Amino acid sequence: MNTRDMLPIAQMMTLANQRSPVFRGEVWLVGAGPGDVELLTLKALRVIQQADVVVYDRLVSDAVLALIPDNALQIDAGKSPCNHRLGQNEINLLLVDLALAGHRVVRLKGGDPFIFGRGGEEMAYCQQQGIVCHIVPGITAAMGCAAASGIPLTHRHLAQSVRFVTGHGTDGEPDVDWSVLAAARQTLVFYMGIATSPVLSQRLIAHGLPGSTPVAVIERGTQPQQRVLTSTLDALGEIIAQEHVESPALLIIGDVVGMYRPIAGLPEMTFPQMDSPEYALLTN
Ligand SMILES: C[S@@+](CC[C@H](N)C(=O)[O-])C[C@H]1O[C@@H](n2cnc3c(N)ncnc32)[C@H](O)[C@@H]1O
């Protein structure tokens, strides 16, 4: 075994500290993951613990916020779908002003800063203003929700690609190429798609995706309150309305959703027997 594999976490953290100290007057865009505090990276944890100021979003879970040191200033930028506590321009200005004042600034975002997180805009503004901006990736909601519900995003026999798509455009409906999204043998993950779900399903069906395509709606993925609902594309809007699905929630659309098994239903597993022709097909 490689000796580095055996280093305890504390030693790894010390090594990481030596490699990239968190300097004053810099901005760190840090992904907080989808909610489960244990999905935070070691680097994110270290950077948070060395912060002077943390500017955080609505989607950052309480468990992650609890890791911010008592002596760090916490600023709630609170971006919810209809209620932006601070506008994007104000956030950009705030980050730069705090860094220019010599603070170690952590901009803490749900999931990953570069996946529907406007991290690109914040980074570009910092760079324009001459502020060094580091990025620490986080587990994006699609990956967190897929793992927490046991739905693989790709599968050799079911989906050769996966697309992360926004369900929300500037005028409501997203500006996407529906015929590309309706192609077979891929998985679609819609972020911010709950409000527009009736339109999303209509457009996909109109462009050729069967109404019987399985869909999962995952609310508060990876968190103790996680809820997973399954349906078909043609009934998607209905189930979301009936079940009063709330933000944050995302949609996984594609045949891989057929692999979802609620824990209570484990006996329903339908993997083929090892000596069956189906198994041979799957493993070849
Ligand atoms: C503005 S986007 C931010 C995405 C984030 N940067 C990421 O990488 O996950 C917000 C959307 O992400 C999805 N989302 C974030 N956290 C989630 C969670 N824990 N469970 C389900 N969906 C989540 C929802 O679709 C929500 O509307």
The ligand as a Tripos MOL2 file, in Angstrom:
@<TRIPOS>MOLECULE
LIG
   27    29     1     0     0
SMALL
NO_CHARGES

@<TRIPOS>ATOM
      1 C1        -29.3840   27.5490   -8.3940 C.3       1 LIG1
      2 S1        -29.2750   25.8240   -8.5830 S.3       1 LIG1
      3 C2        -27.7800   25.5280   -7.7200 C.3       1 LIG1
      4 C3        -27.1550   24.2140   -8.0520 C.3       1 LIG1
      5 C4        -25.8710   23.9460   -7.2870 C.3       1 LIG1
      6 N1        -24.8250   24.8570   -7.6570 N.3       1 LIG1
      7 C5        -25.3940   22.5190   -7.4730 C.2       1 LIG1
      8 O1        -24.3300   22.2930   -8.0690 O.co2     1 LIG1
      9 O2        -26.1030   21.6190   -7.0120 O.co2     1 LIG1
     10 C6        -30.4980   25.3060   -7.4270 C.3       1 LIG1
     11 C7        -31.1680   23.9940   -7.8300 C.3       1 LIG1
     12 O3        -30.3390   22.8850   -7.5410 O.3       1 LIG1
     13 C8        -31.1320   21.7750   -7.1890 C.3       1 LIG1
     14 N2        -30.7540   21.3450   -5.8290 N.ar      1 LIG1
     15 C9        -29.8130   21.8810   -5.0540 C.ar      1 LIG1
     16 N3        -29.6860   21.1960   -3.9010 N.ar      1 LIG1
     17 C10       -30.5830   20.2010   -3.9620 C.ar      1 LIG1
     18 C11       -30.9450   19.1410   -3.0910 C.ar      1 LIG1
     19 N4        -30.3380   18.9640   -1.9120 N.pl3     1 LIG1
     20 N5        -31.9230   18.2830   -3.4840 N.ar      1 LIG1
     21 C12       -32.5320   18.4380   -4.6760 C.ar      1 LIG1
     22 N6        -32.2360   19.4160   -5.5390 N.ar      1 LIG1
     23 C13       -31.2750   20.2850   -5.1920 C.ar      1 LIG1
     24 C14       -32.5780   22.2180   -7.2680 C.3       1 LIG1
     25 O4        -33.0680   21.9050   -8.5550 O.3       1 LIG1
     26 C15       -32.4530   23.7100   -7.0840 C.3       1 LIG1
     27 O5        -33.5520   24.3930   -7.6370 O.3       1 LIG1
@<TRIPOS>BOND
     1     1     2 1
     2     2     3 1
     3     2    10 1
     4     3     4 1
     5     4     5 1
     6     5     6 1
     7     5     7 1
     8     7     8 2
     9     7     9 1
    10    10    11 1
    11    11    12 1
    12    11    26 1
    13    12    13 1
    14    13    14 1
    15    13    24 1
    16    14    15 ar
    17    14    23 ar
    18    15    16 ar
    19    16    17 ar
    20    17    18 ar
    21    17    23 ar
    22    18    19 1
    23    18    20 ar
    24    20    21 ar
    25    21    22 ar
    26    22    23 ar
    27    24    25 1
    28    24    26 1
    29    26    27 1
@<TRIPOS>SUBSTRUCTURE
     1 LIG1         1 GROUP 0 **** ****
